[in-house]
Amino acid sequence: MAQITLNALAHSYMPNPSGDADYAIRHMQHVWEQGGAYALLGPSGCGKSTLLNIISGLLAPSEGEVVFDDRIVNDLPPEERNIAQVFQFPVIYDTMTVFDNLAFPLRNMKVPEHKVAPKVHEVADILDLTKLLKRKAKGLSADEKQKVSMGRGLVRDDVSAILFDEPLTVIDPQLKWKLRRKLKQIHEQFNITMVYVTHDQLEASTFADKIALMYEGQIVQFGSPRELFENPAHTFVGYFIGSPGMNFIPVTLNDHGFEFAGLTLPASNALMSQVRSMGSDNIKLGIRPEFVHVWDDKNDEAYEVSVRDIEDLGTYRIMSFEFRGTVMKARLHEDQKLPSKKAWISFPEQWLKVYVNEFLVEVNDEQN
């Protein structure tokens, strides 16, 4: 088990990169703590798999260092990094039995045979594979094959970390939750550093203690699922996390607050001063649909909006509405009064976020 540090790391597939757009992985400084359960989350093409392959040694970075504990491993081949990697599609030997598949990494390391069987049975028991040990891998279902693939990484005692590259892609939806729970159980039992790559926010949130959300080759936020939901550090985090994503309103700054379509939303002097000091016209207000307050009746604290439609999702409803020319969404509770053509909404100050150049603006308590 190891702490993995990405020190001034960057990677480009171009020989002479000249700007951020030329990098698949933009310069980053990042640490995976020993024994942590992490998710590397982001859309296709954001650099997730590239980063994972750099950590495992399948790809050499253009710049920077990969450090396991205190050892720089840039020049070490994958087999010397003691990394187990589980891919989208199971990597197993179809002609071998499940037992022999699980035993293969140990036998390859010349582990004495009397130590192989106990370890194989231990891992098989954890993964619910004991009844399948004598079967040929060729006849297994997709989820069973993926469990064997996972077991080949778990069977070794010297593994520094296990890297999962979208391991549940080929698994039927009804079985995914079982395997996610199994991975969580394995992590708790073995205390192995695990990094789980996925484009699915549900998978990331249910597996990981902390999520690194990637966008255009950089990690734009690293935190718990709750932190990413309640306090998105970048507009992309607000858009990508949550269903539906965050509402955004482009605004300008005036002497009293943020102006939008002739309406001024008041703000503190400290916040306005900080935004003004950043010298940018790219200013947005953001609020999640869950935090938009929908009032039952007209009142002086609320803005009147036009209701476009209401989508019934069973335990809650999503109301789409038009606020001064901008379409937004609000989440309604199951028993909440349903607006018809008009509604009255407000934006609680604690949940209204300000973004400049797409990044969150936060005011220190000392400035308030």
ZIJOQUI-V847008 format. One record per pair of residues at least 12 apart in sequence whose C-alpha atoms are under 10 Angstrom apart, sorted by the first residue. I is the first residue (numbers start at 1). J is the second residue. Records with the same first field share a line. If there is no record, write none. Layout:
# ZIJOQUI-V847008
I=J, J
This chain:
# ZIJOQUI-V847008
1=33, 34, 35, 36, 68, 69, 82, 83, 157, 158, 159, 160, 161, 162, 190, 191, 192, 193, 194
2=32, 33, 34, 35, 36, 67, 68, 69, 70, 82, 83, 159, 160, 161, 192, 193
3=31, 32, 33, 34, 35, 36, 67, 68, 69, 70, 160, 161, 193
4=30, 31, 32, 33, 34, 55, 66, 67, 68, 69, 70, 71, 72, 160, 161, 193
5=29, 30, 31, 32, 33, 55, 65, 66, 67, 68, 69, 70, 71, 72
6=27, 28, 29, 30, 31, 32, 51, 54, 55, 64, 65, 66, 67, 68, 72
7=27, 28, 29, 30, 31, 63, 64, 65, 66, 67, 72
8=26, 27, 28, 29, 30, 63, 64, 65, 66
9=25, 26, 27, 28, 29, 30, 51, 54, 61, 62, 63, 64, 65, 66
10=23, 24, 25, 26, 27, 28, 29, 51, 54, 61, 62, 63, 64, 65, 217, 218
11=23, 24, 25, 26, 27, 47, 50, 51, 54, 59, 60, 61, 62, 63, 64, 217
12=24, 25, 26, 61, 62, 63, 217
13=25, 61, 62
14=62
15=62
17=62
20=216, 217, 218
21=216, 217
22=217
23=47, 62, 216, 217, 218
24=45, 46, 47, 48, 50, 51, 216, 217, 218
25=46, 47, 48, 50, 51, 61, 62, 63, 214, 215, 216, 217, 218, 219
26=47, 63, 215, 216, 217, 218, 219
27=63, 64, 217, 218, 219
28=64, 217, 218, 219
29=64, 65, 218, 219
30=66, 212, 219, 222
31=67, 68
32=68, 161, 193, 194, 195, 210, 212
33=69, 193, 194
34=68, 69, 160, 161, 191, 192, 193, 194
35=160, 161, 187, 188, 190, 191, 192, 193, 194
36=161, 187, 188, 191, 192, 193, 194, 195, 208, 209, 210
37=162, 183, 184, 187, 188, 191, 192, 193, 194, 195, 196, 204, 207, 208, 209, 210, 211
38=163, 193, 194, 195, 196, 197, 204, 205, 207, 208, 209, 210, 211, 212, 222, 223, 224
39=163, 164, 194, 195, 196, 197, 198, 199, 201, 203, 204, 205, 206, 207, 208, 209, 210, 211, 212, 213, 222, 224, 225
40=52, 164, 165, 166, 195, 196, 197, 198, 199, 201, 204, 208, 210, 211, 212, 213, 214, 219, 222
41=166, 196, 197, 198, 199, 200, 201, 203, 204, 205, 211, 212, 213, 214, 215, 219, 240, 241
42=197, 198, 199, 200, 201, 204, 211, 212, 213, 214, 215, 216, 217, 219, 236, 237, 240, 241
43=198, 199, 200, 201, 213, 214, 215, 216, 240
44=198, 199, 215, 216
45=214, 215, 216, 217
46=199, 213, 214, 215, 216, 217, 218, 219
47=214, 215, 216, 217, 218, 219
48=165, 166, 196, 197, 198, 199, 212, 213, 214, 215, 216, 217, 218, 219
49=164, 165, 166, 197, 198
50=217
51=197, 217, 218
52=85, 163, 164, 165, 195, 196, 197
53=78, 85, 163, 165
54=66, 74, 78
55=67, 68, 73, 74, 78, 81, 83, 161, 163
56=73, 74, 76, 77, 78, 79, 80, 81, 82, 83, 84, 85, 161, 162, 163
57=73, 74, 75, 76, 77, 78, 79, 80, 81, 83
58=77, 78, 79
59=74, 77, 78
60=74, 75, 76, 77
61=74
68=81, 160, 161
69=160
81=158, 159, 160, 161
82=153, 156, 157, 158, 159, 160, 161, 162
83=153, 158, 159, 160, 161, 162, 163
84=149, 150, 151, 152, 153, 154, 155, 156, 158, 159, 160, 161, 162, 163, 164, 194
85=149, 150, 152, 153, 161, 162, 163, 164, 165, 167, 194, 195, 196
86=146, 147, 149, 150, 151, 152, 153, 162, 163, 164, 165, 166, 167, 196
87=146, 149, 150, 163, 164, 165, 166, 167, 168, 169, 197
88=146, 164, 165, 166, 167, 168, 169, 170, 171, 197, 198
89=142, 145, 146, 149, 165, 166, 167, 168, 169, 170, 171
90=142, 143, 144, 145, 146, 147, 148, 149, 150, 167, 168, 170
91=145, 146, 148, 149, 150, 152
92=104, 137, 138, 145, 146, 148, 149, 150, 152
93=136, 137, 138, 145, 148, 149
94=136, 137, 138, 139, 140, 145
95=135, 136, 137, 138, 139
96=134, 135, 136, 137, 138
97=132, 133, 134, 135, 136, 137, 138, 139
98=120, 124, 129, 130, 131, 132, 133, 134, 135, 136, 137, 138, 140, 144, 145, 148, 149, 151
99=116, 117, 120, 121, 124, 129, 130, 132, 133, 134, 135, 136, 137, 148
100=116, 117, 120, 133, 134, 135, 136, 137, 152
101=120, 133, 136, 137, 148, 149, 151, 152
102=116, 117, 119, 120, 121, 123, 124, 133, 148, 149, 150, 151, 152, 153, 154, 155, 156
103=116, 117, 119, 120, 121, 151, 152, 155, 156
104=116, 120, 152, 155
105=152, 153, 154, 155, 156
106=119, 120, 152, 155, 156, 157
109=156
111=156
116=155, 156
119=154, 155, 156, 157
120=133, 151, 152, 154, 155, 156
121=133, 155
122=151, 154, 155
123=148, 150, 151, 152, 153, 154, 155, 156, 186
124=147, 148, 151, 154, 155
126=151, 154, 182, 183, 185, 186, 189
127=144, 147, 148, 150, 151, 179, 182, 183, 185, 186
128=144, 147, 148, 182
129=144, 145, 147, 148, 151
132=144, 148
133=148
141=171
142=168, 170, 171, 172
143=167, 168, 170, 171, 172, 175, 176, 178, 179
144=171, 179
145=171
146=167, 168, 170, 171, 179
147=167, 179, 182, 183
149=167
150=162, 163, 164, 167, 183
154=186, 190, 192
157=190, 192
159=192, 193
160=192, 193, 194
161=191, 192, 193, 194, 195
162=187, 192, 193, 194, 195, 196
163=193, 194, 195, 196, 197
164=194, 195, 196, 197, 198
165=195, 196, 197, 198
166=196, 197, 198, 199, 200, 203
167=179, 180, 196, 197, 198
168=180, 198, 203
169=198, 199, 200
176=203
177=202, 203, 206, 207
180=203, 204, 206, 207
181=206, 207
182=207
183=207, 208
184=206, 207, 208
185=207
187=207, 208
194=207, 208
195=207, 208, 210, 211, 212
196=208, 211, 212
197=211, 212
198=213
199=213, 214, 240
200=240, 241
201=213, 225, 240, 241, 242, 243
202=225, 241, 242
204=225
205=224, 225, 226, 241
206=225
208=223, 224, 225
209=223, 224, 225, 226
210=222, 223, 224, 225, 226, 227, 228
211=223, 224, 225, 226, 227, 228
212=224, 225, 228
213=228, 234, 236, 237, 240, 241
214=236, 237
215=234, 236, 237, 240
220=232, 233, 234, 235, 236, 237, 359
221=233, 234, 236, 237
225=241
228=240, 241, 242
229=241, 242, 245, 246, 288
230=242, 287, 288, 291, 351, 353
231=287, 288, 351, 352, 353, 360
232=246, 286, 287, 288, 353, 355, 359, 360
233=353, 354, 355, 358, 359, 360, 361, 362
234=354, 355, 356, 357, 358, 359, 360, 361
235=247, 248, 284, 285, 286, 353, 354, 355, 356, 357, 358, 359, 360
236=358, 359
237=358, 359
238=286, 287, 288
239=286, 288
241=288
242=288, 289, 290
243=288, 289, 290, 318, 331
244=288, 289, 290, 318, 329, 330, 331
245=287, 288, 289, 290, 329
246=285, 286, 287, 288, 289, 290, 291, 328, 329, 330
247=284, 285, 286, 287, 288, 289, 292, 326, 327, 328, 329, 330, 352
248=283, 284, 285, 286, 287, 288, 326, 327, 328, 352, 353, 354, 355
249=283, 284, 285, 286, 287, 323, 326, 327, 328, 354, 355
250=281, 282, 283, 284, 285, 286, 326, 355
251=263, 264, 265, 281, 282, 283, 284, 285, 354, 355
252=264, 280, 281, 282, 283, 284, 285
253=265, 267, 272, 273, 275, 276, 281, 283
254=266, 272, 276
255=267, 269, 272
256=268, 269, 272
257=269, 271, 272
258=272, 283, 284, 285, 354
260=284, 285, 323, 324, 325, 326
261=323, 324, 325, 326
262=324
263=324
265=285, 347
266=349
267=349
268=363, 367, 368
269=367, 368
270=362, 363, 364, 365, 366, 367, 368
271=354, 361, 362, 363, 364, 367, 368
272=363
273=363, 367
274=361, 362, 363, 367
275=354, 355, 356, 361, 362, 363
276=356
278=356, 357, 361
279=356
280=356, 357
281=356, 357
282=355, 356, 357, 358
283=354, 355, 356, 357, 358, 359, 360, 361
284=353, 354, 355, 356, 357, 358, 359, 360
285=352, 353, 354, 355, 356, 360
286=347, 351, 352, 353, 354, 355, 360
287=328, 329, 330, 347, 348, 349, 350, 351, 352, 353, 354
288=328, 329, 330, 331, 347, 351, 352, 353
289=318, 319, 320, 328, 329, 330, 331, 332
290=318, 329, 330, 331, 332, 333, 351
291=330, 331, 332, 346, 347, 348, 349, 350, 351, 352
292=328, 329, 330, 331, 332, 345, 346, 347, 348, 351, 352
293=330, 331, 332, 344, 345, 346, 347, 348
294=319, 330, 331, 332, 336, 337, 338, 339, 343, 344, 345, 346, 347
295=336, 337, 339, 343, 344, 345, 346
296=336, 337, 338, 339, 343, 344, 345
297=337, 339, 342, 343, 344, 345
298=342, 343, 344, 345
299=344, 345
300=344
301=344, 345, 346, 347
302=343, 344, 345, 346, 347
303=323, 324, 343, 344, 345, 346, 347
304=322, 323, 324, 342, 343, 344, 345, 346
305=320, 321, 322, 323, 324, 325, 327, 328, 341, 342, 343, 344, 345
306=320, 321, 322, 323, 324, 325, 327, 339, 340, 341, 342, 343, 344
307=319, 320, 321, 322, 323, 327, 328, 329, 339, 340, 341, 342, 343, 344
308=320, 321, 322, 327, 328, 329, 340, 341, 342
309=321, 329, 339, 340, 341
310=329, 330, 331, 332, 338, 339, 340
311=331, 332
312=332, 334
313=334
314=333, 334
315=332, 333, 334, 335
316=331, 332, 333, 334, 335, 336
317=330, 331, 332, 333, 334, 335, 336, 338
318=330, 331, 332, 333
319=331, 332, 338, 339, 343
321=341, 342, 343, 345
322=342, 343
323=345
330=345
